[in-house]
Amino acid sequence: MPGGRIQLESLTKRFTEVAVDCIDLEIASGEFFSLLGPSGCGKTTTLRLIAGFEQPTAGKILLDDVDVSGIPPHKRNVNTVFQSYALFPFLTVFDNVAFGLRNRKVDKTEIDRRVGEALDLVKLSSFAKRRPGQLSGGQQQRVALARALVLQPSVLLLDEPLGALDAKLRRSLKVELKALQEQVGITFLYVTHDQEEALTMSDRLAVMRDGKIIQLGGPHEVYEEPADTYVADFLGVSNLMEVDVVARGPGTHCQVKLGESVLAAEHGGTDAPDRAHAVIRPERVRVEEFGSAGPNRVPAMVERLVYLGSATQVILRLAAGYELQVLMQNDGVQGQLAHGTPVHAFLAPDALRVLTGGSLTTDPVAAEDEALQAS
């Protein structure tokens, strides 16, 4: 299925407020692209504009270089999968998938062939005669995917399609969905507030806030090199600490002061203000025996241990007063830690980044509780 290139040019949508604010974006044909952000950031409105369910206030939507901004949804070569699935409960799986083809007056032999191929693609061939109520949530989601794919769209729009499933099923379907996209080769535009989903499946992603794209890039780039405190705080679990920048250079290197400790940071120092945030991911913090010598080591005390199975989350309280989350893999070699144990936290210079701009999306306690629940 060729095509599927999406171009958004100064795309704007106003209701009583600005929901999408002058977005410029290009999505390549065959790309798995995600729009990521909290509720109200404009990601679903952007998807609805591309689908044709909403009309833009200003700007253009181009599909394979054709302006479709004023074309109704049924005449755009796109299809949408929703969180609710929207299956017909009185129809069989086969008839649900065939519904769109019958509306288009496709020949019965062609319908049988294409529906069979679509059900085989989502591994539901043996469920063709069942009704949706006889299927699990994950199976219903696959039927919804088959119904969308059987129409051979150049773009498939997915609006939080895994949101109604339990955590274990979401994890397994993420892998299947990415494999399916690679197999069919069409453009997937995926909308989600789930950071793990976006990081796992996307070729590229855009983090949105207040109708704007704050950062655009590959999952590794956006996770490891957040543009500001907003992106760092929203995408994954971050340790964000207010610091004073006391020296700059060479390049992006700088020195920051955290409490009484002076730390070297290898990233972000060029444009950092004198008062800034430093960020380090929990998996990059190393817990060492108290009294360990060397730079970038900060005295701390173990405040809490949370066993997660494959890893242990260690909550440290730094001498400067900040709470620091650490993710330690349970590989059998880490030392014994307990509540109240004095330690040193090693914040490696190459893992420490100084950020500019933005603001935090959540308070630290809420972020920590959310992280624990997600684990």
Secondary structure as GFF3:
##gff-version 3
##sequence-region A 1 375
A	DSSP	beta_strand	6	14	.	.	.	ID=ss1
A	DSSP	beta_strand	18	27	.	.	.	ID=ss2
A	DSSP	beta_strand	32	36	.	.	.	ID=ss3
A	DSSP	alpha_helix	43	51	.	.	.	ID=ss4
A	DSSP	beta_strand	58	63	.	.	.	ID=ss5
A	DSSP	beta_strand	66	67	.	.	.	ID=ss6
A	DSSP	three_ten_helix	73	75	.	.	.	ID=ss7
A	DSSP	beta_strand	78	82	.	.	.	ID=ss8
A	DSSP	alpha_helix	93	103	.	.	.	ID=ss9
A	DSSP	alpha_helix	108	121	.	.	.	ID=ss10
A	DSSP	three_ten_helix	125	127	.	.	.	ID=ss11
A	DSSP	three_ten_helix	132	134	.	.	.	ID=ss12
A	DSSP	alpha_helix	137	149	.	.	.	ID=ss13
A	DSSP	beta_strand	155	159	.	.	.	ID=ss14
A	DSSP	alpha_helix	167	184	.	.	.	ID=ss15
A	DSSP	beta_strand	187	192	.	.	.	ID=ss16
A	DSSP	alpha_helix	195	201	.	.	.	ID=ss17
A	DSSP	beta_strand	204	209	.	.	.	ID=ss18
A	DSSP	beta_strand	212	217	.	.	.	ID=ss19
A	DSSP	alpha_helix	219	224	.	.	.	ID=ss20
A	DSSP	alpha_helix	229	234	.	.	.	ID=ss21
A	DSSP	beta_strand	239	248	.	.	.	ID=ss22
A	DSSP	beta_strand	254	258	.	.	.	ID=ss23
A	DSSP	beta_strand	261	265	.	.	.	ID=ss24
A	DSSP	beta_strand	275	280	.	.	.	ID=ss25
A	DSSP	three_ten_helix	282	284	.	.	.	ID=ss26
A	DSSP	beta_strand	285	289	.	.	.	ID=ss27
A	DSSP	beta_strand	297	307	.	.	.	ID=ss28
A	DSSP	beta_strand	311	318	.	.	.	ID=ss29
A	DSSP	beta_strand	323	329	.	.	.	ID=ss30
A	DSSP	beta_strand	342	347	.	.	.	ID=ss31
A	DSSP	three_ten_helix	349	351	.	.	.	ID=ss32
A	DSSP	beta_strand	353	355	.	.	.	ID=ss33
A	DSSP	alpha_helix	364	374	.	.	.	ID=ss34
###
